[in-house]
Structure formats: C-alpha cells, structure tokens
C-alpha cells in the first residue's frame, strides 16, 4: 500500500475496517517513533556492543564507485542496437537502478532519446489507511533520497539524467508526453490496488494527449495517435510470464510453489545495456533531489545499530562485500537467524524494496560464487528466500485487497483489540520483555529489524497481546527501510494466522527464542543499556530489575524459561519474515 487510496479504492476496501478506527495525535502521526532512551548512568562502562554504528555496506566511497563501475562494465553490451524514433519516457517507481532494468532497455531500443522521470508523489507522505501513521517515515525517506541521488549520478554516467518533479504521476507524465512528443511511457508494473490505480490514471491521462504524425515512432504518416503506457514485469527473480501455473491456481502453500518453479522454470538473464544511453532531451531544469525537510519530515539519523546507504552503487557494493570480500555467503544458513551486527545476513532487502538491486543479479552472483568458490546449503538458501519474496508478490495478484483485510485471505473471524496504550507499549519498546523492546527500538532507530526479530514481535503482538495485526503492519509500513506492500502485508497475514500458513496457531515463545538466539543477552543489552550491568544470563529475564511486563505470556514462563517454553519454532524450512533476510 504505497499510495493513499482514492475514493474508488475506498469503496473496494469498505469491508476491511471496523468503525472504531484507531486515531493518534498529530504529534504521533507525523513523527517517526520515539526517541531512544538515554543511558541510565553517565558512568556506564563503554562497550563496543552498546555504541557501535555499522555502516552497510562497510566500504568507503572510492571502493564502492569502483565496484559499481566494474559491475556496469561486466553487464554492458556492444552488440545491442536501437531502432526506434522519437522520444520515450522512463517512469521510475520502485526500480531505482540502471543494471537489469528492462523498462530502461526497451525505452532505449524504441527511441532516439530517453527522458527518465521520477515523480515525488505527495500521497506517499500522507498517512496509512487505517491507523493514521506516517506513510513514509523519515528514515526510509532519507534512504529513497539517497537512492535518487545515486540513480541520477549513474544515469549521467550513461549520457542521461533524471528529471525529478513533485506531483502526481497522472498529472506529470501526460504533460511531459505532450511537451516532448513522447510516444511511450515505460515503467515497471506493480501489483497492489493503490499502485494499480495510479497506473490506470496515467493511462487515462495519456489518452487525452494527441500526438501529430511527425511525433513518436508511428509508421503512419497521416493519422494522429496517443502516447501509451507500456508496463513491464521486473520485480521478481522468476518472471510472471514464465510461471508453470496461472496466478489463479497459485498454491496456498509456499513449498508447493517453490518445488513447482524450481522444477519447471528457468530464471531469465540480466538485461545488458549499451555503455551509453544518450542523448537525453534538452531540458533547462532537471529538478533536484529533495531534502528530507522538503518532504515535510524531520531529519533522523541512526545513532547506533546499522546505517544503510541508499542507492544502486551501495547495493552492488553490499553484494560484493558480503559474497566476495567477506565470504559470508558460505555460512548464511547458519548465521541468518542472528540479530546483532551487519553480517549475520545479507541485508539486501532495503535495496530490493527500492528496486536499487535486481533479484536476478543476486541470482547470477550466487551462481558465479558457486562456480568460483563453493555451492552448499547457504548459497541455495539465499535463493530460497528470494523465492519467498517472489511468492508474496504473486500472491498479492491472486488475493488482491484481501491481504489488507482484517480476516486476510482466509477471511478468518477473530476478536482483535485496538487498545491504544497496549499497542504503544509495543511500538515504543516498553513491554517489559527485553527481547521485544530491543527489537522495537532497533526498528525505530534504524528502519531495520532482523528476520528472527520480526517473527518474534509479530507473534507477541497478535498472540500474547491480542492486538489487531494491521496496527503492527502499518507501523512496519512507516518504519521499514525495506517496506513493500506485498512482503509486509503477506508476512503479517502469515504471522497473524489469517494468511498463507498451514499452521494458524504459530507461536514464538519469548523465553525459548531468547535462550536460543540471544543466550548471553548481547543483543538486548546493546539496545537496552540499562541491562548491561546484569549477569549475561539475566539480561533477557531481569525480573524486577527492568520495567513491569504489560501482559502475561500466553505460553512460556520467563522465570522458568529453560523448561517451560511451549512455543513452536519454525523448522529450518519455515517462513523467514519479510522475504529473504537479507
């Protein structure tokens, strides 16, 4: 749900929301989260685990530029030819990259000049549909700003530029098509209702633009014509057109889908582009990358934890760093359930969500790694998680708006609470359970949370608190750097037992999870420095040394955590929350 729905979409979703809509004060609605708690003691001992900021990727700008340049060189083509006439427009959306961008490639082939455009849609900075959170939080907005700056730089290296304009695409794109006589607007296709509505509005607007026979690449010398919107599938590893089954027949169990595509589908190769994509149209003012303040937000920077750098250059550098420089790919499956530090998982998801990184490029790098170094369960597991990401994208087509409904695709009827103070304790990391609180503080401070953490906090919110899962999903929509509607809402319906999970009552016991994944309390002490002084085995179970617990656990006793957990852990092939974690 990347754009606030129009009135027509409101009618489509009229069965989703109860009348008791949860409302927040303006202070809450337009600020991202809360301020991180300061240390309780100025004399607190310094520790790397409680003060380090990890830049992701952890490379300097010169090394990143070098990696990107070499990668672009490796994926360039000297044989591809252009055979079109006139001007075409590339409408950038959630595909903020040059490498393996089929919309960019088709625009180049079909024209004599390309106009790349990005529209800063004001609807992206309004509020979420049901509970009124900021639709795009400051941390993700800053990440997108960095993606745009990097895209503009990389396009200029290819002989183009990026026209940045503020306004709705359905207003801007027809106006540009008319002004430049553009015969086609190329863009990557989306799948959720708000994005589809914008596509329809752009198409309608283009129908109102009449081009003369001399404009565009029309073969007719006598008739006028309209520019068209050509939508291209390019967001998944497996192409929509290559699936062995129809979307309506898509299995409701991931394993069945995975086995089907692995047995019957091939993954298309990355698109190769020429070294130069110019010329660009003559434009006096290409616009500028906005500041965070110009988007109506207050600047927020990560002061601890991970600081992700936006843009394709950073994305390609992270792949190189994780796979080749640090050789971390070979142990991914063993480390992927970690929660602290930059290298327990790939961390690719923010760039996948913004389209700064192609999943097909990751696939090709995995295969290159398997050929040049080794192939094992870890190399396969990265692809396994990318297939999960594909699966949620395809499910969003099959199930449409039901992934946003209270009952989800299952149409499950349950009694959910929307109790404000209880939800705020979860959102602000003040539940009295260190593992929950640490994860929620990390989310608001960095825009990221581990795969394991996402599963745990989701389970706690819906199972132990009984809170409406959509409140959690919308808060994640605000905060996550790697937010996309398909993965976010697909995972939340899954975790809440209203989506595609054969086990409706999946439960993550906090005592068991803490014992297994943070046995010495390093993670919780990093985000909750008041726990540093406690013995390591007490940090996750501090008793009266920590704040009071807001609710009792449905299962599991924190005082006898070694023997009393009855929570269920997902098997090694179980769901990894938010797609491949990354």
N, C-alpha and C positions, 0 to 999 in steps of 0.2 A: 504493500500500500504506500507507494511513494508520492502520491499526489492526492490532495483532499478531494473527495468525490463531488461531482456536480449534482445538481438536483435529480438528474435521471438516475444516477448511481445511488442516490439516497433511496429512491424507490426500490431499486434492486435489492438493497440491503435492509429493507424495512423490518424484516423478521429477525434481524440479528440481535438487536439490543433491547433490554428491558427499559421500562420507563424511568427507573431510578438511576439515571445517569450520574456517574461519579464526577464531581467537579472539584477543581483545585483553584486556589487563589492565584491571582496574576503573578505573584512572586514565584510560586511553584511552577506555573505553566511556562514561563519564559526564562527559566534558568535551568541549567543542566545539573540536576542532582543537588549535591550538598558540598560543603567544604570539608576536606579531610581533617579529621581530628588531629590536633597537635599533640606532641608527646606530653605525657603527664608529668614529666620531670625533666628539667633542663640539664640535670646531671646524668641523664640516661647514657649508658655506655654506647659509644659509637660502634656500629656494626655494618659490614658490607651488606648483609641481608636486610637491613632496615633503611638504607639510604641510597642504594644504587639506582641509577636510571639507565635502562638498557635501550640504546637506540637500535631500531630494527629497520633496515639492516645495519650491522655494526661496522660499516665501511666509510671511508672518507669520500668526499665528492669526486675527487680525481679518479679513484678506483671505480666508483660507480659509473662515471661517464665512460671510462674505458671499457667496462663490461658491456654497457648498453651499445656502444659503438661497434664492438666486435660481434655482438649478437645480431644487430641490424645487418651487418655485413654478411653474416652467415645465412641470413634469411632474405637476402636480396636476389633479384633475378636480372639477368642481362638479356633474356630472350622474350619476355612478355612484351606484347605490342598493344598500343591503344589505337582504336579505330573509330571513335565516336566524333561527334561535332558538338559545338556549343559548350554550354556551362552546366555542370551538375552541382548539387549541394550535398554535402555530407552532414547530416544532423546527428551530432554526437549526443548520446544519452548516458547509458551505463556501459559504455565501451570506450573508455578514455585511453586508447592506445593506438599505436601505429602498426606494430607487429601483429600478424594474423588478424587483420581487420578486413573482412570481406566487403563490408559496405564501402570502405575507402578504396579498395581494389576495384570494385565494379564501377564506382564513380570515375576513377581514373581511366579505365578502359573505354567507357562510354562517352567520353567528352574530351574537349580540348583544354578545359580548365576546370579546376575544382574549387568550390567555396566551402571549407569546413566551418560549421557553426555550432556554438553551444549556447543554449538559452537558459538563463538563470530564472527559472520559473518561481514566481513568488509563492505558489502553492506548496512548494517544498519546505517552506519556512513558516507554515501556519501550524496547526495543532492536529494531533492524532484524532481519529474519527470518533472514538467513544469516550475517552477519558481526558482529553484535552492536554496531553503532554506536548512539549515541543516536537514537531515532526522530524526535525533535523537538529540534533544537539550541536553544541559549539565544537566539540572535538571532531565529530565526523565532518562538519562544515569545513573546519580547517584542513582536514585530510583531503577533501574534494578540491579545495583551493589549491593545494599543492599539486594535486593531480592535473588540474587545468594548466597551471604554470608549466609543468613538465611536458604536457601534451603540446602546448604552444611552442615550446623550445624545440621539441623533436620534429614537429611539422615544419618549422622554419628551416631546420637542417635538411629537410626534404624538398625545399623550394616552395613551401606553402606557408600558411599562417592560420590562426584560429580566430574567427570573428566571435566575440563574446558580447551578447546583448541581453539586457534584462527585460523580461516579459514572458508571455505565454507562447509556446511554440506555434499554436494555431493562429496567432496574430503575426508573429515574426516571419515564419517560413513562407507563407504566401506572399507577404510583402517583398521579401528578398527574391523570391522566384520571379515576381513581376518586374522588379527593378533590374535584375540581371538577365532576364530571359532564360532562366534555368529550366531545362526540360524535365529533370527528375530530381527528387529529393530521396537520397538513400539513407537508410537508418536500420539499426538492429531492432528486431521485433521483441516486444515484451509480452507477458502472459497474464498479468493481473488487471482487474477491471479499471482502475484509475488510469493506468498507463494505456490500456486499450482505448479508453475514452479519448485520451489526447490524440492517439493515432487517428481515430475517426474524425475528430475535429480538424486535424491538419489536412486529412484527405478532403474534407468538405471545403476547407478554405482554399485548397489548391484548385478545386473545380471552378471556383469563381475567378481564377486567373486565366486570361486568354492570351496566348502567345501567337505572334504572327508567323507565317510560314518561314520567314528568314531566321527565326529564333529556334534554338534547340537543334535536335538531330532528326527532325521529322523528314521522312522521304517524300512527303507530299509537297508540291510547290504551290498549291492553290488554297489549301484549307488551313484554317486556324486550329489550334489544339490547346489543351490544358496540360500543365505540368502534372506529373504523377508522383505518388509516394510509393517507393519500392522498399518493402521491408524484407530483411534478410535474417535468417536464423544464425546466431553466432555466439550464444552464451553458454553452451554446454560442451562437454567432451564428445559425447555421441550426438550426431546430428539428428534433429527431429525427423527428417525425411528418411533416415536410414533405420529407424526402429523396426523390428520384425513384427510388431503388432500395432494396431491402431491405438490412439490415445484412449478411446472409449473402452478398450479391452485391457488397459494397463493393469497389471496385477496389483492387488492391495497389500501385498507382502513384498518387501524390498528384495529378499533373497530370490524370489521367483523372477523379478525384473532383472536383477544382476546376472543371474545364470543365463537368461534369455539373450541379453545383449552381448555378454561375453562370448557366447557360443555362435551367435548369428550375425553380429555387427562388426564392421571394421571402423576404425577411427580415422577420419579424414586428416590429411596432412595440413600443416600450417600454410596459409596463403603467403606466397612470395611476392614482394613488391619491387618495382624498379628503384634504383638508388635515388632518382629524382622524381618527384611527383608534380613538379611545377609545369606551367606557370600558374600563379594564383591570379585571380581577378584584381584589377586596380581598385583599391579602396583607400580612402584618405584616413579613416579611423577604424582600426580593427578592434577597438574596445580594449579593456584591460581586465586582468584577473582581479576580482573584487577582494577587498579586505574583509575580515570577519565582522568588523563594525558596519560595513556597508550592507551586510546581510542581516543587520538588525540583531546581532548576537554579541555577547561579551567574550573577549579572548580568554581561553582557558588552555593552559599548557600542563602536560604531565610533569609532576614534580618528583614522582617516584614510579617504579614499575617500568613498563615498556612505552617508548615513544616511537610510534610508527611514522615513517616518512612517506608521504603520498607521491604517486606518480609512477609511470612505466619504468623509468630509469631505476628507481628504488626497487620495483617489483622484480625486474630481471636480475638485479644485483642480489636480492634476497634468495632467489633460486640458485644463483651461482654460489653464494656464500653457504647456504645450507647443504646443497648437494655436493659441491666440488671442493670448496675451501675448507669447510669444517668436517666434511664427510659424515654428516649427521644422518643422511638418508638411510644408511645401513642399519641403524638402530631405532628407526622411527617407531616401529610397532612396540618396542619395549619401553620407549620413553613417552609416548604420545599422551598418556594419562597424567603427566606431570602438571604442576600448577605454577611453578616459580622459575623465572628466568626465560631467556629468549629461545632456547634451542631444544626444549623438550618436544616441540612440534614444529611444523614448517612455518606457521604464521602467515601463510599465503592468503588467507581469507579476505583481509581488507582490500587487497588489490584485485582479487577475483570479483568481489562485490561491486567495485567501481569500474570493472572492465579494464583496468590497467594491466591485467595479466590474463592471458588466454589459457583455459584449461587444456587445450590441445598442445600448447607449448610445454606445459608441465608434463604431459604425457610423453612428448618426444624427448624431453630431458631425462625422464625416468628411464626410457628405453635406451638412451645413449649411455646413461650411468650403468645400466645392467650389462651393456655390451663392453664397456671400457673398464668397469670395476667389478661389480658383482650383482647378481639377482638373488633376492631372498624374500622372506615374508614381508619385510619392511618396505621394499620397493613396490611390491604388489599392494600393500595396504594404503599407500598414498593414492593409488588408482581406485582402490575400493571405496575410499572416502569421496573421491571425485564423482564416482557413480552415484553415491548417495545424493550429492548436490544435484546431479542431473535428474535423479528420480523425483526430488521435490519440485524441480522446475516443471517436469512433465505432469506431475500430479496437480499442479496449480491450473493446468489447462483442463484436465479431466474434471476436477471438482469445483473450479470457479470460485465464486464468493463463499462457498461453504467453509473454506479454510479460515475465514474470518468470523464465522458464526459461533455463537456460544456452544452449540452442540457439535460443531465440527462436521467433517464428512460423515461421521457415524450418526449424526442427529441425536446424540446422547442427551438424555434429560437428567440433570443433576442439580442439586441445590448448591449454588455458589454464593459466597459472601463478597460484598464490596466494602467491607468495614475499613474506613479511611485510616485510622490510627494504626491498625494492624498492618495494612499494606505499607504505610510509611515506615514502619519499623524494619520491614524487609528491604524496601527501596533504599533507606538510609544506612543500612548495615547496623542496626541496633536491635537485633532479635534476641541477643543473649547467647547465641550459638556462634562461637568464633569462626567456624568454617563457613557459615552462611555470611556472616558480617564481613569477613575478609574478602570474599568473592564479590560482594556487592560494592564494597569500597574500591576494589580494583576496577570494576566496571565503570563507575562514575569518574574515577581519577584518570583512566587511560582509554576508555572506549573499548576495552577488550576483556574477555574472560576465557579461561581455559575450557576446553571441551568437557572435562570432568566437572568443573565448577558449574557450568551451565545446566548440566543434568541434575546436580545436587540442589541448586537454588530453585529450579523449576519444581522438582519433586517436593521440596519443603513448602513452597508457596501453595501448591494445589492440594497436596496430600495432608501435610501437617497443619497448615493454616486454613485450608478450605477456601482460599481466595480465588475469585474469578480469574482464570488463566489469561484472559485477554488483557488484564491490567499488567501482568508481567510481560506479555508480548509487546504491548505498546510502550512500556518503559524500555525494553530492549530496543525497540524501534528508534526511540530517542537517542539512546546512548551508544549503540554499537557502531564501531567503525566499519564492520563487515555486514551491516544490515542489508538484506534484500528480502522482499516480502515472501518469496517462495520458501527459502530456507528458514526464515524466522518463524513464520506462522505454521509452516509444515512441522517444524520441530516442536513448537509449543502445543499444537494439537496432539502430536505424538506423545509428548510428556504428560499431557493432561488426561490422556486416555480417551480422547474424542477423535483421534486421527488414525493414521495407519500404523497401528501397533497391535500385533495379535494378543498381547497381554495388556488388558485395560488397567490393571491394578499395579503397574510397575512402580516400585517404591525404592528410594535410595535412603538407607538408614545413615543418619549423620555419624553416629558412633563408629559404624563399620567403615564408612568412607574415610573418616579422619584417621582411623587406625591403619587403613591400607595405604592411603595416598599422602598423608602428612603425619607420619608416625612420631616425628620429633617436633612437630609444631613450628617448623621453619616458615611455612607459608603464612600461617595465621599471625605469627609474631612479626613478620615483615609488614603486614597491613594493619596490625593492631599492636603497636609498640608497647602498650601497657602490659602485654603478656610476656615481654622479653625476660623479665626478672623471674618468671616462674620456671620450675623444672620443666624440661622438654616434654615429659610425658603428661604434664598437667596443662599445657597450653591450650589444647583443644577441649579440656574438661576442667576449667578453672573453678567451678563451683561459685562460692560467694566472692571470690577474688575478681569476678567480672560482673557485668550488668545482669539484671534479672531476666530470665527467659520469658518471652512474651506468651508462648503457648507450650504445652507439653507435647512431646513427640507422639505421633500416632503409634509408632513401633520403635523400640530401642530405648534403653535407659543409659543416659550419659554417665551415671555414677557406677555402672557395672558394664562398661562398654565392651569388655573383652568377651563376654559370654552371652549378652542379652540382645544382640542385634538380630532381628528377624527380617531385616530389609533384604531386598533382592538386588543383586548386582547383575548388570547385563553381562552376557557371555562375551568372549573375545570377538565374536562376530556381531555384537549388538550395536544399537544405534549410537553413533557419535553425534552429539548435539551440535547443531549448526553446520551440518555438512562436514567436510573434511577439515580437521582441526590441526592444522593449518599452520 
